[in-house]
Amino acid sequence: MSTLNSLCLTTPELTLSIGAIALMMVAAYAGDRAVRAISIVSVALLVAAAFFAVSMQGIAFDGLYRADAFSAFAKVLIYAAAAISLMLAPGFFDRTGGLRAEYPVLILLSAVGMGMMVSATDLLTLYVGLELQSLAAYVLASFMRRDSRSAEAGLKYFVLGALASGILLYGISLLYGFTGTTSFAGVAAGVKGGLSVGELFGVVFVLAGLAFKASAVPFHMWTPDVYEGAPTPVTAFFASAPKVAAMALLVRVSIDALGPATDAWRQIVIFSALASTILGGVAAIGQSNIKRLLAYSSINNVGFALFGLAAGTASGAAAVLTYMAVYIVMTLGSFICVLQMKDADGEPVETIASLSGLSRTRPGLAAALAIFMFSLAGIPPLFGFWPKFLVFSSLVEVGLWPLAMIGIATSVIGAFYYLKIVKTMYFDEPAAAFARSDDAVQGVLLVVLALLVSPLGYLAIPALDIVSGAAARSLF
């Protein structure tokens, strides 16, 4: 394929890259007074990139990059989550004046990296995309430079992220050394006859590095501190778009590159899934900060998504994609509710105790948060039940019904702390009322996302099944 055709297939990444460079020049000359215009253009670029992602199909740069139904599905989710995160930022930063012109640019560059991750068909493309996403994320975590918690979050994320990148790169070098190639197809051919000791270590290190990006146990330790310390719109971004990119990359690597060694990596995935659901549920119970609780909630939900991957089938991969689609809606909605938690002076409030009696002081906000909590817990008839049903069904199809039973049992742990928040809002004595929000964008998004995870979401099942099924089959 010619270079021109390859460049055409990478139109989503080119659109965001060129747009980010141009907007950075605007930021350099116009300064922070242009931040709203830059944010609006950034959202438009993300929408355009999503359109191009759906339109492109093919293999580029001699097998380094693939545009297919799987990458298109993941990119649409990533770009949508990034766009919503951009919309949430002005309402949060207006109070402090901390929204800088480079903020939207960093989101765009991170989205470029995530796009490369989900389209990677070579270990080197994978690493470059992952590092581009991570470098932008380190800066975003510490964006509020005068806030010690934000600076601490950025430093912890950088140090632990560098360690995970080293582990991943070491695994890539082992796979290259023992298979003689970095392409996913070549690695799959190399491990087809069985894993040597060196290849097995390579698989373990690669999966460990990717598990860090997905914040799966035992590589989850950065998540609660970074989620708590980073600015809330940044935390909403971390909990949605990069999570989708990491899970999609993990699925592609496992199926595309390590498909012949399914029995080997399935054991690792099962362990991580069980550990994530159990630890994510148990550790969240004692939390008093709502952002830390949502951090453990994200770990818990990654564990459930990994159950779908453990099946190793097309239906399991489709279940993972559906799970992540519903997960980002629930998570973004939950963080919009957190953004509404402000005291009378407009200062952010993050304690769970401050939600006491919210149903009497802000009934609409309490109802929205209750919908998201019930949905995250997977309680029918809310839409969060459906993706859990799919991942457990995919396990039963391949005979892993004991694992499905354990997963169902661990979901009860998560339901406890979600219901605890609902109980606090509806049955405890009212705490000081939150200040009313005048951010129309947050209000509209909150209503739309709450409706999507309500029973009305079941109307989207036929379309979602068709799209996720087509995306998953493109890997097999």
N, C-alpha and C positions, 0 to 999 in steps of 0.2 A: 504494500500500500504506500502511496506517495506521502510525502511530508504534509502536503496541502490537505489531503483527505484525513490524515491523522489529526491535524490541527482543527479541522471541522468537527471531528468527533469530540474534541475537548472544548467545544464552544462554551459549555457552562463554566468551566474553570477559567477560560480566557476572558469571558465576560466579567467575572468577579475580579480577576487579577488586574485587568486594564482599568476597570472601574475603581478599584481600590487605589491604584497608583494615581489616577487622575484626581480622585477625591483627596488624597494626601497632599497633592499640590495645591488644591483649593484651600485646604486647612492651613497650609504653610503661609499662604498669602492673606487669606481672609480671617484666620484665627478662629477663636471659639464662637464668635458671633454667627458663624455660618453653620453651627453644629446641627440645627434643626433641618436646614436644607440638605446637608450631607446625609442625615439620617433618612430623610424621605427618599433621596436618590438611592441610598443603599438598599432600602426595602424594595424599590422598583427593580434594582439590579438582581436581587434575590428571586423576585418573581420571574424575571426574564430568564435567569439561569435554570429555574425549575421547568419552565416551558421548553428550553433547549434540551434539558436532560431527558424529558419524555420523548423528544423528537429524534434523538440520536441513537443509532444502533450500529455496532461494529467493533472491530479490534484495531487499536492504533499503536503506532510506534513499535512494530514488530513484536506484538504480544505483551508489551509493558502495561497496557491500559485497555480496558474493555468497557464499552458502553452497551449495556443490555437492560432487560426488564428489571433485573435485581438491583442494579446500581440506580436506575431511574426511580424506583420505588423509594430507596433509601435517601436519595438526594432530595426528592420532593419533601420528605419528612424533615430532613436536615435544614433545608432552606426555609421551610415554613416556620420551624422552631426558632431559627435565627432571626427571621423577620419579626416574629412576635416579641422576642427578647429585645429587639431594637425599639419596638413601640412602647415597651414598658419602661425604658430607661429615663425619658424626660421627666415623668411624674415623680420618680425617685430622686433624681439628681437636682431638680429645680430648687429644692430647699437649701441645698448646700452650694449650689453653683458649680458642682464638681463634674458636670458633663463636659468633657473635652472633645474637640473636633476629631481626635484620633480614635475615639471609642468605636464609632461605626466602621471605621477602616479596619480595626483589629477584628471585629466580628466577621467582616468580609474575608479577610485573609485566613481566619480560622475555618471559614466555610470552604475556602479553596482547598485547604488541607484535607478536610473531611470528605470532599468530593473525590479527591485523589485516592483516599483510603478505600472507599467503597467500590471504586473502579479498578483498583490495583489487581493485576494478574502476575505480578513479579514481586519478589521480596524486597527489591530495592525501591520500587515505586511505593510499596507499602510503607517503608521506613521514611521516605521523603515526605509523603503525605502526612503521616502521623506526627513527624517532627514539626512541620509547618503549622499544623493545628495546635500542637502543644506550646510552641513558642509564643503564639498569640495569646493562648490561654493563661500562661504564666503572668503576662502583663495585665490581662484583664482581672485576674484574681487580686492583684495588688493595686488596682486602679485608683482607689482612694488613698493617696500617698500619705496623707496626714492622719489616717486612721491606723492605729497600731495593729488592730485585728486584721485589717486588709493586708497590711505589709507582711504580717506573720503568715497569713494564708498563702500569699504569693511565694514567700520563701520556702514554706513547707512543700508546696506543690512543685516548685522548681527542683528542690533537692531530691524528693522522692520520685519525681518524674524523670530526672536524669538517671537515677538508679534503675528505674524500669526500662528506660531506653537502652541502657547498657546491657541489661539482661536480654532484651529483645534482639539487640544487634549481635550478641554472642550466640543466641540461638540461630539467627540467620546465618552466621558464619559457619556454624556446625553443619547445618543442612546443606550449605553450599559445598563445604569440604567433603561431605560424604556422598552427596548426590551429583556433584559436578555442575550444578546449575542453580540459578535463582528463580527461574520461572515456575509458576505453580504447576503447569503441566509436566515440566521436567522433574520437579520434586515428587509429584504423584507417581511418575514412571519409576523413579528411583526407589520409592518405598513400597512398590507393588509386591515385590517378592518377600516382604517381611522387613521389619526394622532392625538395623544393627544397633549396637549400644550407643554409638555416636549419634545416629539419627534419632534415637529415642530421647537422648539428652537435648538434641536440637528442638524436637517437638515440645518437650517440657518447657524449655526456656522461651520459645516463641509464644506458647500459650500463656505463660506467666506474664510476659510483657504486655500482651493484649488484655489479659485479665485486669491488670492495673488500670488501663484506660477505661475499662468497663466498670471499675470499682467492685470487682467480684472478690469475695473472700478466697484466700488469705491476703489479697493485695488491695484491701479496702481502706487501710489505716489513714490515708490522707483525706478521705471524703468528708467526715464530720467536721474537721477543723477548717477545711477550705470552704465548705458550704456555709458555715457559720460566719467566717471572717470576711468572705468576699461580699461586695455590694449585692443586694438581693436580686436586681435584674441579671447580674452576672451569674449568680447561683442558679437562677431559673434557666439560663443558657447552658450552664454546665450540666444540669440535671436532665436536659432534653437532647439538644443536637449532638454533642459529643458522645452521649450514651448510645444514640442510634448508630452513629458512625462506628463506634467500637464494637457493638454487637453485630452489625452487618459485616464488618471486616472479619470478626471471629468466625462467623458462619461461612464466609467465602473461603477463608484459609482452611477451615476444617473440611469443607466439602470439596473444594477445587484442588487444593494442594495435598491434603492429607486424607482424602477419601479412601484410598486403599488401606489406610491404617486406622480405620474407624474404631476397631476394638481397643486400640491403644489410647487414642485421645478421648474416647467416650468415658473411660474411667476417671480421667482428670476432670472432665466437664461435670460428671455426676457428683464427684466430691465437692467441686466448687459450687454447684447448684444447691446441694444440701446444706453446705456450710453457710452460704449466703442467705438462704431463706431462714435458717435457724438463728444465726447471729444477728442478721438484720432485724428479725422480730424481737428477740430477747433484749438486745442492746437498746432498742428504741423505747422500751417500757419505762425506763427510769429517767428519760430525758425531760428537761424543763424548758428547753429552747426549741421553738417550733422548726427552725431551720435545721438544727441537728437531728430532730426527729425525722424530717423529710429526707435527710441524708441517709439515715438508716433505712428509711422506706425505699429509697432508690436501690440500696444494696439488696434488700429483700426482693424487689421486683426484678432485678437482674437475675437473681437466682431462679425465679419462676421462668423467665425467658430462656435460661440455659437448659431447663428441662426439655424444651422443644428441640434445642440443638442436640441434646443427648439421644434423641430418637434416631438421628442420622438419616432421616428420610425427607422427601420433598414436602410431605404434609407437616413434618416437624419444622422445617425451615419456613414454611408459610405461616405456621403458628407463631414463630419468633417475630416475623415481620408484622403480623397483625397485633401481637402483644406490644411491640414498640410503638406502633401507630396510636393505639389507645392509651398507652402509658404516657406519651408526651402530652396528650390532651389533658389527662388527669393531673400531671405534674405541673404543667404551665398554669392550669386553673388554680391549683393549690398555692402556687407562688404569687399569683395575682391577689389572692386572699391575704397572703402575708404582707404584700405591699400596702394593703388597706389598713393594716394594723399600725395606727399612729395615735399618739396621745394628743391632748388638747393643744400642745405647742407645735404639733406637726412632727415630733421626733418619732422615729421608728420604734415599735415595741415588738419584741420577739418572744416573750415568755408565754408559755401555754396557760399559765394562771390568768393572764390578762384577758383570755377568751371567756372567762366565767360570765355566765348570764348574757352572752352575746345575743341570744335569740330575743331578748327583751329590749336591748338597746339598738341593735342593727339586725333585724330579722332577715332581711334580704341577704346580707353577707353571711349570716349564720347558716341559712338554707343552702347557699352555694357551697360553702366549705363542707357542710354535712354531705352534700351530694358527692363531692370529690373524695371525702374520707370513706364513705360507704363503697364507692366505686373502686378505690384503691384496695379496699379489703376484699373485693370480689364478691360482694353480696348482691344477689339478684333482687329486683329486676334491673338494677343499674348495669350499664354497658361494660363495666370493668369485670363482670363475671365471665363474659364471653371469651376473651383471650386466655383466661386461666383454664376454661373448659377445653379450649383447643389444644393447649400444650399437654394437658393430662391425657386427652384423647390420642394424641400422637404417640405418647408413651405406651398406652394400652395396645395400640395397633401393632407394635413391635414386640409385645410380650413383656414390657417392663412395667407391668401393673403394680408390683410391690413399690417401685419408685414413685409411681403416681399416687399410691395410697399415702406414702410418707409425705409427699408434697402437699396433698390435701390436708393432712394433719398439721403441717407446719403453717399453713395459711391461717389456721385458727389463732396462732400466736400473733400474727400481724393484725388480725381483726380486733384483738384486745386493745392495742394502743390507738387504733383508728377510732374505735367506739368510745375510748376514754375521752378523746377530744370532743366527740359529739355530746357525751354526757356532761362535760364541762360547760359547753355552750348552752345546753338546754335545761340542765337541772341544778347547776350551782348558783349561788347568790351572785348577782351582777357585780362586776368590777367597774372601774372607771370607764366610761364610754369612750370609744374611739372617735377621733375627729372625723367629720364627714369629708369624703373625698370629692373633689371637683374635676377629677381626671376622667373625661368622657371616654377616652380610648380604653382605659382599664375597665370601665364599667361595661362597655359593649363587648369586649373580649371575654369578660367574666360570664356574661349571659350566654354568649355563643358557645363557649367551652362547656358550661354547665349543661346546656341542652344536648350537646354532642355525647356526653356520657350518661345522660338520662335514658330512660327506656326508648326514647326516640332514636337513639343511636343504633338500635337493632335494625332499623330500616336500611342502614348502610351495609348490612352483612352481605347481601348478594354481590354488590359491587366490590366490597373489600375482599371477599373470598376469591373472586375472579382475578383481581389485580395481584394480590399476594400469591395466589397459586401460580400465576404466570411467571411472576418474579422468581419464585422458588424453583420452578421447573427449569428455568434458564441455567441453573447451576448444575443440573444433572444430565 
